[in-house]
């Protein structure tokens, strides 16, 4: 799978980078952490996605801002992975795809271009992604517009993506605004800087979640050296009367899988220097003081940095096991952990440093399900975003 820089330039791609480099020249995602592939979903579950109504606010520590921030950031990893992989497929379809059903190049799933047209330097396309390998079970319905600017070696992308659960219910809509900037020369691109912002609006009426990512990916070898991405998320929690926001850099490492093809990479990521704030409901947002940096706007109180580490068995939209990650509160050791336990389910916990369980999480292939608090009460998780 290949994507193209603006008309008239050439990518100078190393021989083995396959879809990885295609990803580099597309928008990576609107969040950090799994920006280069902590693929967190399994293959689809035949059951309907459960999106419960938030119940009474739990009185336990799990309902506090620190625990919510852990879960918010941990789920953001899954959303980031999902978006990077789906954006690769959407961009590839918009530039090079056909109307035939195509299996994804790594892992399970498939895609199909429903409509595509190009006028001058502007391309519009409708691309669907599917849970299954034969384009029968829709997952994402994406409508994208791509504009190439040769003078600045940039591709600008705007997109509206509707997400569906395994049983076909609409989960919500992700609106994206993205750019890809090529470094170096037209004959030898040395790096690709990607940045973008997005808003996911859940169908169940939960408040929108604001997202962002900046990432500069080197192009110096078939296996890029570790590189840093910076992501951001801001979200109100009406049940608690607060907003939480964070900007988190993470280091991404990619390893070719022995005996695999061009698209077969294992992924590891880690980070310890997140900047997080808590504020009144609706008081915080993500801003872009420069085209490639993020900041938290509004009146908020600083919170402790969280440490993140994780892995994925395969750089794919639906990664097999072992795939999972952990976000740990630097202040008291409380941790959110999520793992792929089968091809249809992920389970997670929020635990204290002493091992006491504060909450449990159960998700389907779309990253939707429920978080249940040990002290009582629950909240929906919709497409990797936390309700309540």
N, C-alpha and C positions, 0 to 999 in steps of 0.2 A: 504494500500500500504506500503510495507516494502522494505528497502534497507539493504545491508549487509556490515559490516566492513570487513577488510581483513580476509581471510580464517583462521579459528582457534580461532577467537575472538568472544565475545558476547556483545551485546549492553547494556544490563541492562536497557532497556527503561521503563519509567513509563507507567502505563497501559493506560492512556488516550491520549498519544501524537500522535498516528496515523500518518497521512501524515506529520504533523509538524516535527516529529522526523525524518521521512524519508528525509525531506528537510534538516534538520540539518546535516545529514550524507552524503548529496550530496553537490556539489558545490552550494553555495547560489546564487551568481551572479557576474557579472563583474562591478558592480556599487553599490554605497551606496543607502541611502534613503529608497527605498522600498524593501530592501534586504529581508525582511521577510513579504512581501505581500501587498504593496499598489497596489493591483490588479487594473490596470487602464484601461483595455479595456472592451468593451461591446461585444455582440455577433456580427457576421459578417454583413457587409452591402453588399447587392447584387450589388451595383454599383462598377465600376472600381476605383481603387486607383488613385488619381490625384497626379502627381509628376511634378510640374511646373518647368520651367527653371527660375533661379533667374533673376529678373528684376533690373532696376537701383537702385543703393544703396540709400536708403532713407536718407534724410538730417536731419531727426528728431533725438531726443535723443534716440529713440528706436533702432537706428542703432548703437549706441555707444557700447563700450566694456562692460559697466556695464549691459545694458539691454540684450545684447547677452549672457552674462554669466548667467543671471537669467534664460533665456529660455533654455540654454544648460543644466543647472543643473536641471531645472524642467522637461524637457523631459527625462533626465537621470533617473529620478524616475520611469517613465513608462517603460523604457527599463529594468531597474533593476528588477522591478516586473515581467515583461514578462519573463526574463531569469531565475529567480529563479523558477518560476512555471514550465516553459518548461523543465528546467534541472532536476527537480524532476521526471517528467514523462519519460524523456529520460533515466535517470539512472535506474529508476525502470524497464523500458522495457528492458534495456541492461542486467540487472541482473536476473529479474524474469518474464518478460513479455512473452506473447504468440503472435502468428500471428493473433489472433482474434481481431476484433475491440472492444475497450473498452471505455466506457464513462469515462470522468475524474471524480475523486472522489468528487470534489467540483466544483460547478458552471457548466457551459456548456462546450461543446467541447468533443473531443475524441482522441484516439491514437491507433496506430497499429505498431507492430514490423514487419518489412519487412525482416530482415536478422539478424541472431545472431550466433556467434560461439565463443568457448572458447578453448584456448590451454594453459595449465599450469595456470599461474596467469594472463593471458591477455585475455580480452574479447573484441570482436568487434561486433558492432551492428548498424543497420540502423533503425531508429525509426521516424515515421511521426506523427505529431500532426495536428488536424483538427479544423476548426472553428465550425463545426456542430457536432452533437452527433452520427452520423452514418458513419464517416470516408469517407465522400463524397467531402468535400471542403478543400483541403490541405492548411495548414498554415506554418508549419515548417518541413523541411526535414533534419534530423540530422544524421550524420555519426560519431560515437564515438568509441574511443578506451580507455578501462579502464585497468589499471595495478595495482594490489594489491601487497604491500610490507609488509609482516608480521613483519619483524624486527623493522620497524619504525611505524607500525600501520597506514599506509598511503594508500590511493587510489589516483593514479594520472590519470587524464582524459585529453585527447585531443579530440577536436570535431570541425567539420565544419557544420554549420547550415545554410541552405538556407531558407530565409523568402519569403513568397508569399503574395500578397495582396488579398483581398476578391474576386476579379474577376480573380485571377490566375496569374497576372503579377509578375515577380520576382522583389523583392525589394532590395535584396543584400545578402551578406554572412557574417556571424559572425564566426570568428575563435577564439576558446577558448583554453586556457591551464590552468588547474585547479589542485588543490590538496585538499584532505580531511585528516586531522590528528586527530586521536582519543586520548583524554587524559584519564588518570586513568588506570584501569586494564582491562584485557580481560573479567572479570566477572562483572565489574561495571564501565562503562564509565562515567566520570564526566563532560566532555565537548567535543565539536567538534570544531576544528579550521579549517575554510575554507579560502582559498585564491586563487586568480586567476587573470589572465589578458586576455584581448581579444581585437580584432580589428574588427569593423564592416565596410565593404566596400560597399557603396551603388551602386546599379546597374546604377543609373543615371549619374555616373561619378563624383559625389561630393567627396571631399577628405575623406580618411578613418578616423574613429574616434577611438581613443585608450581608453581602459577602464580598471578598476581594482577594486577589493574588498578584504578586509580582515575582518573576523568576527569570534569571539569566542562565541559559544552558550552554555550556561549552560544546564546541564541535570539533575537538582536536583529535579524537580517537574513536575507534569502534565501540569502546566502552568508556563513556564520559567519566572524568574524575568526579568525586563527590562535589555537589554544588548546593547552594542555599536558595531556598524559596521563602518568601514572606507572605503570609496570609492574614486575613482579617475577618471578623464576624461581629455583628452587633444585633441584639435581639431583646425585645421587652418580654417580661414574664408577668402578666397581669395578676396571676394568683398570688405572687409574692410582692407585687407593687414595685418591682425593680426592673432595670435594664442591665444587661451584661454585655461587655464588649472586650475584644482582645485582638492584639496584633502579634503574630508568632512566627519567627523564622525557624525553619527546620532544614537540616542537612540531609540530602537525598543521595543514596548510593545504589548503583545498579550492577548486577552481576550476571553475565551470560550463563544460561543453563547448559551444562555439559551435554553435548549431543543434540541440543535443540536447534531450531531454526533461527532466522533473523529476528523473529518476534518473541523469542523465549528468554525473558529476563526475570530473575528474582529481584526483589526490592527490599531495602531496609531504610529506615529514616529515624531521626532523633532530633531533639531540640530541648533547650533548657532556659531560654531567655525571652519568654513571652511577656508582653506588656498587657495587663488586664485592668479593667475598671468596673465598678458597680455604681449605678446612679438611679435616680428616680425613673419610674416607668416612662419610656419614650424619650428620655433625656439624652441618650447616647446614640451616636451614629458613626459610620466609617467615612472618612474624607480622604481625598488624594491631594496632599499639598504639592506633590510633583506627579508627573505621569507614571512614575514607577515606585512611589512610596505610599504608605497608608498611615493614617493617624486616627485616634479616637477623638471625636468632637463632642462637646457638651460638658456638663458639670458632673464629674464623677470622682469616686474615691479609689485610689490605687489598691490593687489586690496582689497577693503573692504570685510569683511566676510559677507556672506549671511545667513539669518535665514530661516529654513525650518520647515513646519508642515503639517501634512496630516493624512488621514484616509482611510480605505477601509472597506466596509460592510462585505466582505468575503475573506478569504485567498484562492484565486482561480485565475486561469489564466484569466478568464473573470468574474470580480467581478460585482455584481449588484450595483445600487445606494443604499445609498449615498457613493460615492467614489470621492475623490479629494484631492488636495494639493496646497500649496502656498509657493513660495520662495520669500523672501523680501530682497532688497538691504539695508544693515545696514547703508549705507552712506546717502541716500536721501529718503528712503521709497518706491522707485519704487518696484512694486510687479508683479510677474508672477503667475497667478492662472489658474488651469485647473480642470474641473469637468466633470464627466460622466452625460450626460443629457438625454440619451436614450440608448437602447440596441445596437444602431448602431453608436453612435456619442459622441465625447467629444468636448467641446468648452472651449476656454481659452482667457484670456486677459493679456496685459501688461499695467499697469496703474501707474500714478504718485501717490504720497502720497495725493495729492489734489483730486484724482479721475479722472483725464483726461486720456482718452484711447490713448495709444501709438501704440498698435497693437492688432490684434485679431487672434485667432488660431482655425482652424477646422480640426478635425482628425477623421478617420474611425477606425474600430476595430483593425487594424494592427498598429495604432499609426502613420499613414501616412496621409498627407494632405498639408495644406498651412498655412503659417503665412503671414498676410497682414498688412503692416505698414500704420498708419493713414496719414502720410506725403507723401505716395505714394510708390509703389514698393511692392514686395512680394518675398518669398523664399519657396522652398520645405521643408517639413518635411518628412523624410523617416525612417520608423521603429524607431520612437522616437529619431531620430538624426536630427539636424538643418542644413540645407544647406545655401549657400550664404556666 
